[in-house]
């Protein structure tokens, strides 16, 4: 596979993932290599911890991935806050 085709595939996957995030901003998302199949009710919503607000969804996902890899989070979600026009990051810790 050529590098150009590989980057085009990665860009297409990212666009589809971004569209899914915009369609369902409250769904929990797994970090790299983690399963994103758990629903909010399955992971006890009372354990969601606010972890900051970010200007765009890319910054939010980056911080969420970092929290999963380095801060002991199991899942994270980036939801758009229409009031502040920012993306709110929440992490879930067991």
trRosetta pair geometry for C-beta under 8 A, 3 or more apart (Angstrom, degrees):
i j d omega theta_ij theta_ji phi_ij phi_ji
1 5 5.3 -120 -175 85 88 121
1 6 5.3 105 129 -62 118 94
2 5 4.6 91 60 9 85 102
2 6 6.8 -147 96 -8 44 87
3 6 5.4 -53 -146 36 34 115
3 7 6.3 32 156 -16 67 104
4 7 6.1 -56 -149 38 28 107
4 8 6.4 30 151 -20 63 108
5 8 5.5 -53 -146 37 33 114
5 9 6.4 36 153 -21 65 104
6 9 5.8 -53 -151 34 30 112
6 10 6.5 29 152 -16 64 105
7 10 5.6 -51 -145 38 35 112
7 11 6.2 37 154 -21 66 106
8 11 5.7 -53 -146 37 30 113
8 12 6.4 32 153 -20 63 105
9 12 5.7 -54 -148 35 31 111
9 13 6.4 30 154 -17 65 105
10 13 5.8 -54 -147 38 31 110
10 14 6.3 31 154 -19 65 108
11 14 5.7 -55 -146 38 30 112
11 15 6.4 33 154 -22 64 105
12 15 5.7 -52 -148 33 31 112
12 16 6.5 29 154 -16 64 104
13 16 5.8 -55 -149 37 32 109
13 17 6.2 31 153 -17 66 108
14 17 5.6 -54 -144 40 31 111
14 18 6.1 34 155 -21 65 107
15 18 5.7 -53 -146 37 29 112
15 19 6.4 31 154 -20 63 104
16 19 5.7 -52 -148 35 32 111
16 20 6.5 32 152 -18 63 105
17 20 5.7 -54 -150 37 33 112
17 21 6.4 36 151 -22 65 104
18 21 5.5 -51 -148 33 34 114
18 22 6.5 31 154 -16 65 103
18 57 6.6 123 -135 99 94 149
19 22 5.8 -54 -149 37 33 109
19 23 6.3 32 152 -20 65 108
20 23 5.6 -55 -145 37 32 111
20 24 6.5 -26 172 33 67 98
21 24 7.2 -86 -141 64 22 63
21 25 6.2 55 167 -103 66 62
21 27 7.9 -130 -121 54 53 103
21 29 7.1 -3 -104 -69 103 143
21 57 6.2 121 118 -160 146 144
21 78 6.7 10 -168 71 127 105
22 25 6.6 6 -134 -65 25 94
22 57 7.9 -76 -66 -69 84 158
22 80 7.5 33 -127 -21 67 136
24 27 4.4 35 131 -14 115 119
25 77 7.6 104 160 173 58 101
25 78 7.0 -81 -161 103 87 60
25 79 4.2 108 143 -131 105 68
25 80 5.1 -87 -131 10 163 84
26 40 6.8 -25 146 -48 96 146
26 77 6.4 33 -161 176 38 144
26 79 5.3 32 -85 -100 62 128
27 36 7.8 65 141 168 106 106
27 39 7.5 -63 -140 -130 81 64
27 40 7.2 -125 -130 -36 40 99
27 77 6.7 177 90 -124 32 116
28 36 6.8 -169 108 -157 74 76
28 38 5.9 -29 73 87 136 90
28 39 7.2 145 21 -157 107 20
28 40 5.8 149 -27 -77 104 69
28 43 6.4 25 -32 32 168 146
28 75 4.3 15 -179 162 124 139
28 76 7.2 135 -157 74 78 18
28 77 5.0 -81 -109 -64 50 107
28 92 6.6 -15 -128 -7 134 138
29 36 5.2 -11 -146 -130 48 124
29 61 7.6 -50 104 -119 149 92
29 64 7.0 51 79 139 109 153
29 75 6.9 142 67 -170 34 89
29 76 6.1 -36 67 80 84 68
29 77 5.9 127 11 -102 84 56
29 78 7.1 -25 24 12 135 85
30 33 7.9 -117 141 78 115 38
30 34 3.5 -146 180 100 115 97
30 35 5.4 150 -61 83 163 23
30 36 3.8 -128 5 -69 97 71
30 37 7.9 0 -27 2 129 54
30 38 7.8 102 -64 24 103 98
30 68 7.5 99 -174 -123 55 160
30 75 6.0 -59 -94 -118 56 82
31 34 4.8 58 51 16 69 125
31 64 6.8 -162 -89 131 89 84
31 65 4.7 125 -140 -126 101 65
31 68 3.4 -154 -36 75 146 159
31 69 6.4 -171 168 -42 158 82
31 73 7.9 113 -37 93 127 103
31 75 7.8 -156 -19 -123 79 38
31 76 6.9 62 -62 16 87 108
32 65 5.9 43 -10 -140 96 119
32 68 8.0 161 27 85 66 136
32 69 7.8 6 42 -61 101 117
34 68 6.6 -109 -8 -178 151 146
34 74 7.8 168 -162 179 149 59
34 75 7.5 -160 131 -95 142 67
35 38 6.9 94 109 -17 99 87
36 75 7.7 119 -123 -133 64 107
38 42 4.8 -132 -164 83 85 125
38 43 5.0 71 150 -42 132 114
38 75 6.5 -111 67 -73 126 150
39 42 4.8 95 53 3 75 104
39 43 7.4 -175 85 4 40 88
40 43 6.5 -74 -148 48 30 94
40 45 5.1 38 165 -81 99 103
40 48 7.8 -11 -148 -55 101 133
40 77 7.8 3 -89 -52 106 154
41 45 6.8 -25 -93 -29 42 104
43 47 7.1 -102 146 59 81 117
43 74 7.2 -163 -150 94 131 129
43 75 6.1 -2 -174 20 173 144
43 92 5.4 32 145 175 130 159
44 47 5.0 54 101 4 104 110
44 92 7.9 135 69 -157 76 118
45 48 5.7 -22 -166 -8 59 116
47 92 5.4 72 107 -154 99 80
47 93 5.9 -130 171 61 108 60
47 94 7.2 30 176 -112 158 19
48 77 7.5 -26 -136 29 125 118
48 90 4.5 21 179 164 107 127
48 91 7.3 155 -153 77 60 28
48 92 5.4 -37 -95 -87 62 81
49 90 6.4 153 70 -161 36 74
49 91 5.4 -25 60 64 94 80
49 92 7.3 155 12 -95 80 28
49 93 6.2 13 -3 3 129 107
50 88 6.9 -50 -137 -177 93 106
50 89 7.5 101 -167 85 53 60
50 90 5.7 -42 -97 -102 42 80
51 63 6.9 170 128 140 116 117
51 64 7.5 121 82 -93 146 67
51 67 6.0 -13 -159 -87 159 156
51 73 7.8 -18 -73 -78 153 147
51 76 7.3 -56 33 -133 149 112
51 89 4.4 -67 73 109 99 103
51 90 6.2 150 8 -115 93 23
51 91 4.8 60 -41 -8 142 102
52 63 6.3 -79 65 157 132 160
52 88 7.7 179 100 -149 35 53
52 89 5.2 6 63 45 75 115
53 81 7.0 -48 -129 23 119 138
53 84 6.4 -31 -164 116 153 148
53 86 4.1 51 173 130 112 141
53 87 6.7 151 -160 74 64 42
53 88 5.2 -29 -101 -97 83 62
53 89 7.1 -166 -86 10 29 79
54 57 7.7 125 96 -95 119 17
54 59 4.0 -166 -175 99 130 111
54 60 4.1 -168 48 -65 139 77
54 63 6.4 -173 -62 9 140 137
54 78 7.5 -43 45 -139 122 116
54 86 6.2 145 62 -175 30 96
54 87 4.9 -30 64 64 88 98
54 89 6.4 52 -7 -29 111 111
55 59 6.0 54 46 27 76 148
55 86 6.4 -54 -95 -125 33 86
55 87 7.6 -10 76 18 13 93
56 59 5.4 97 61 9 74 99
56 60 7.2 -137 103 -4 40 93
56 87 6.7 23 157 -1 13 128
57 60 5.4 -56 -148 39 38 116
57 61 6.2 38 155 -20 70 104
57 78 5.7 121 -142 128 77 146
57 80 7.8 -42 -77 -73 101 93
57 87 5.4 141 -90 -80 56 160
58 61 5.9 -53 -145 37 29 107
58 62 6.3 32 154 -21 63 106
59 62 5.6 -53 -148 34 31 114
59 63 6.4 27 155 -14 65 106
59 87 7.5 148 69 55 89 125
60 63 6.0 -59 -150 40 29 107
60 64 6.2 29 152 -19 65 110
60 78 3.7 104 134 -124 136 131
60 87 4.0 -80 -51 112 149 132
60 88 7.8 44 -127 70 131 12
60 89 5.0 -175 -154 -70 89 102
61 64 5.4 -55 -143 39 32 114
61 65 6.2 35 157 -20 66 103
61 78 6.0 -69 -62 -23 66 149
62 65 5.9 -53 -150 35 28 110
62 66 6.5 29 151 -19 62 106
63 66 5.5 -52 -149 35 33 115
63 67 6.4 37 152 -22 65 103
63 89 5.6 -68 94 -88 122 170
64 67 5.6 -51 -148 33 33 112
64 68 6.6 31 154 -17 64 102
64 73 7.6 -101 -163 98 64 155
64 76 3.3 -179 -155 109 111 157
64 77 7.6 157 -122 10 144 13
64 78 6.2 -104 -35 -50 143 100
64 89 5.5 -152 -68 -145 93 117
64 91 6.8 174 -134 -86 76 90
65 68 5.8 -54 -150 36 33 110
65 69 6.2 19 157 -8 67 111
65 76 7.6 -111 -48 33 36 144
66 69 6.0 -65 -144 46 29 102
66 70 5.6 -27 175 28 69 117
66 71 7.1 52 128 -7 73 109
67 70 6.9 -75 -118 58 17 77
67 71 4.3 -47 -148 46 61 126
67 72 8.0 -56 174 51 70 47
67 73 4.2 30 138 8 98 139
67 76 5.8 106 68 -75 126 134
67 89 7.6 150 -9 160 148 129
67 91 4.7 -111 142 -92 147 145
68 71 7.6 -2 -26 48 14 82
68 73 4.8 -76 -86 80 53 97
68 74 7.1 47 -128 -163 89 7
68 75 7.3 34 -97 -98 115 14
68 76 6.2 -109 -48 -15 104 112
68 91 7.5 -164 -63 -138 68 113
71 91 7.1 -6 95 175 123 173
72 93 5.9 38 122 -127 97 110
73 76 5.8 43 145 -61 146 94
73 91 3.7 -74 -121 -174 138 124
73 92 6.3 96 -164 58 88 45
73 93 5.7 -77 -111 -76 56 75
74 91 8.0 126 37 175 53 85
74 92 5.3 -58 58 95 94 92
74 93 6.5 137 -1 -117 90 30
74 94 5.7 78 -35 -38 136 91
75 91 7.1 158 86 -159 48 57
75 92 4.4 9 55 39 93 119
76 89 6.2 -10 -173 -166 115 92
76 90 6.8 161 -155 85 65 46
76 91 4.8 -29 -100 -103 88 69
76 92 7.1 -157 -77 9 39 76
77 89 7.5 158 81 -149 46 47
77 90 5.2 -9 57 59 93 94
77 92 7.9 54 -7 -25 96 102
78 87 4.8 11 -178 172 101 120
78 88 7.2 157 -154 74 51 41
78 89 5.6 -18 -100 -95 75 70
79 87 6.9 154 73 -158 27 69
79 88 5.4 -23 64 59 83 93
79 90 7.3 6 9 7 108 109
80 86 7.9 175 -149 98 55 28
80 87 5.7 -40 -95 -101 55 72
80 88 7.8 144 -121 14 7 79
81 84 4.7 16 107 40 122 97
81 85 7.2 -75 88 -18 74 12
81 86 5.5 -4 50 63 110 70
81 87 7.1 167 8 -108 83 19
81 88 5.0 72 -36 -23 119 111
82 85 6.9 21 -157 -78 31 56
84 88 7.9 90 54 -57 132 99
